[in-house]
């Protein structure tokens, strides 16, 4: 049975009627398997493309397997985290929300400490761990999601009120967003802000207040971007890519060349030309155009389809969660993955301004891969404890069989 506390959620009211008729369908009952298969396919594709691309990256230091080996290590760590999250009851995160939040704030602050924080391309987003670099904003995303899920599961009936349903949770998440904005990471700030506003809308916060924040936040980020020369140049390049193809628009312009060169079938794995130092960061933020160039439009469309399946599966798992916390947590982590994929692909096909953001599960990037796999493990555990568990499935099968026998 679906708990009564769902009835206060606008999101649940809107989607419950539409999805309940599919609760016994193949997609709903097997959403976790679709999720796992989609993620596995993307991770495998990412490793294959790194074998093809990473040898030509400027940071490879003469080792053609430099990034592949590092990604494999992070993949092993991420798989361990995924397995652990899948086995540990997701409700444990509600008890850890404040310690995780405090730890995330501390790590974000350490990015500004000389000798600990690392500066690259004008941003201080990383902490030097000696053997590798860690991006605390990934933990910041997660801490914001679990904190909001806990908050609105505890103060369910206050979700529509201004202070408890909007101001207090907004201020808490604002701390994370301001620290990341201070790092000069506008894209991640917008990603976290957008995801958190969506979670608050799902929880039942005032839509008018949320809409006001969306407008104010977009204006604020745009203002900050225009005050930073590098970001302002990217905005100008986005408006006229042809005129800036040799400077600020270089990446997006060459990304479009790569996608156009691939055609339907691609030039062949390993045969791409843009990776020969024409397209900077082809192994990280701009790996999607390389997929299009070497494997063709068909494979690029399949990649988009995989993310669509992840989004649909994650939302189905969240909608069938056992409790309100699971529903909000599942919605939040699903949106973090899906929106990041949308931003990355949007940038590489030049429909969004250039923003350094990796493609989940595919791009080289240890911190992002680790937390994306952790999110998948959480979704698996929510599904395991959801209303579509084995007993519920058996009951649905018996009920369906009884209806068939009655019609006969």
HELIX and SHEET records of a PDB file:
HELIX    1   1 UNK A    4  UNK A    8  5                                   5    
HELIX    2   2 UNK A   10  UNK A   20  1                                  11    
HELIX    3   3 UNK A   26  UNK A   29  1                                   4    
HELIX    4   4 UNK A   31  UNK A   53  1                                  23    
HELIX    5   5 UNK A   54  UNK A   56  5                                   3    
HELIX    6   6 UNK A   58  UNK A   60  5                                   3    
HELIX    7   7 UNK A   66  UNK A   87  1                                  22    
HELIX    8   8 UNK A   92  UNK A  110  1                                  19    
HELIX    9   9 UNK A  136  UNK A  154  1                                  19    
HELIX   10  10 UNK A  156  UNK A  158  5                                   3    
HELIX   11  11 UNK A  162  UNK A  162  1                                   1    
HELIX   12  12 UNK A  163  UNK A  167  3                                   5    
HELIX   13  13 UNK A  168  UNK A  182  1                                  15    
HELIX   14  14 UNK A  186  UNK A  203  1                                  18    
HELIX   15  15 UNK A  207  UNK A  227  1                                  21    
HELIX   16  16 UNK A  229  UNK A  239  1                                  11    
HELIX   17  17 UNK A  242  UNK A  244  5                                   3    
HELIX   18  18 UNK A  250  UNK A  262  1                                  13    
HELIX   19  19 UNK A  287  UNK A  319  1                                  33    
HELIX   20  20 UNK A  324  UNK A  348  1                                  25    
HELIX   21  21 UNK A  366  UNK A  384  1                                  19    
HELIX   22  22 UNK A  390  UNK A  407  1                                  18    
SHEET    1   A 3 UNK A 117  UNK A 120  0                                        
SHEET    2   A 3 UNK A 123  UNK A 128 -1                                        
SHEET    3   A 3 UNK A 133  UNK A 134 -1                                        
END                                                                             
